[in-house]
Amino acid sequence: MDVLSPKSRQELEAELACLRSRLGEYEALEALSRETGEAFLRSLEGGERCRERLDAKSEELCNARHQLQKALGRYTDLFNHSPIGYFLIDQHGILREVNVKGAALLGQSPEHLQGAPFAKYITPLARPAFDHHLQSVFAGSSGQIELALDTPDVPALPVILETSLIEGMDEGTGPLCLAAALDLGSRKQAEKALAERTEELARSNEDLERFAYVISHDLQEPLRNIGNYVQLLSRRYKGRLDADADDYIGFVVDGVMRLSNMIRELLTFSRITTQGRTFEVVDSGAALKDALANLESAITESLAEIHIAPMPEVQADSTQLISLFQNLIGNALKYREADRNPRIRIEARPVGEKWLFSIVDNGIGIESRQFERLFMLFQRINPQGGIQGTGIGLAVCKRIVERHGGQLWVESTPGQGSIFYFTLPAAPSSH
Ligand code: ADP
């Protein structure tokens, strides 16, 4: 049997120690590689998540690009199909872009115009002014210039060019002048047609006024005769014929009175513009006082309360101003609620170059659907209420206010009251 010598045993122990230390190293290495492996796996997972996020982002970008392309398409369509002609002109007067309408104004296709000098398409006479205008646009001032577009195939067309400076489209392009061309030819035609129509209307209005004047003036005389004779009949034969005859004569007298009132007011109406006096500085407070004096018996009889704010000086025909106040306040007294006394407030406040008057009442009020009809000739809203009237008063008021360059309108709540507003020109330096 072999017996180990003490020396070789020592050696063996040394080897064993060496082996143990190597084993320790291996174990440490194994732990390290395990950790590294796990870290690698973790980073792999992270990488996967990163990729997913990147995919999502690139989809978002794709969508955004699609939306942008759609928006660009829309704006290009808007630009091209705008009813206004657009020209993009560079600093040297060269056309960089033109929309369809712009090209049509010049009688060319948009492609044909790109790169062409804009001045070629305006009348020679307008070129120096246009060059000067273009310079001032590039110097920073936007504005407009009136000129005539001119091409061999299209007759010269007057336009207004509205110009402003915009950023260039591509890198390297400097700023550009955006010129919007408004076709003055058709606008001038429309203005001419409107002026002709206005003149025609004024003429027919004048004819109508003359007609109303002649009719109402000439009717007055025979009507007065009828009235006189019917009254004579009534005085002389009342009670001497039978009861029916008395009634009939009474109806005729009433009818003649009503007709005569209507004719008188129609005459007043037809005289507003033709026989109105010239405008002068008028104290509206004094005119109001005169109107109230004319209405004295109606005010006393209805126990009306009237409040008057300070009144301004206006530029007006004083007689017509009295009649305006008288008609409006007269109506406020007439169309009162049966169960309360009329309370009327008259005020004025400045609005720009005018005074805004208001006449507020606590009367029966008016339904809003009647507001327009109210101011028409012979239109009455409450004939069933038994209140006497001819339906001319408000038409007269409207005519008077319009003759003064003002406006007349109403606001009202049925059962609560109405406010009639009108504007009149202020007297020079009255506010
Ligand atoms: P008239 O009083 O002779 O009927 P107007 O032209 O003055 O004629 O008025 C037209 C209608 O407007 C009247 O019939 C009446 O119904 C209505 N109206 C006018 N003023 C008032 C008012 N202050 N309150 C209520 N209704 C009014």
Boltz pocket constraint, residues with backbone or C-beta under 6 A from the ligand:
constraints:
  - pocket:
      binder: B
      contacts: [[A, 327], [A, 328], [A, 331], [A, 332], [A, 335], [A, 361], [A, 363], [A, 364], [A, 365], [A, 366], [A, 374], [A, 376], [A, 379], [A, 380], [A, 381], [A, 382], [A, 383], [A, 387], [A, 388], [A, 389], [A, 390], [A, 391], [A, 392], [A, 393], [A, 394], [A, 395], [A, 418]]
      max_distance: 6.0
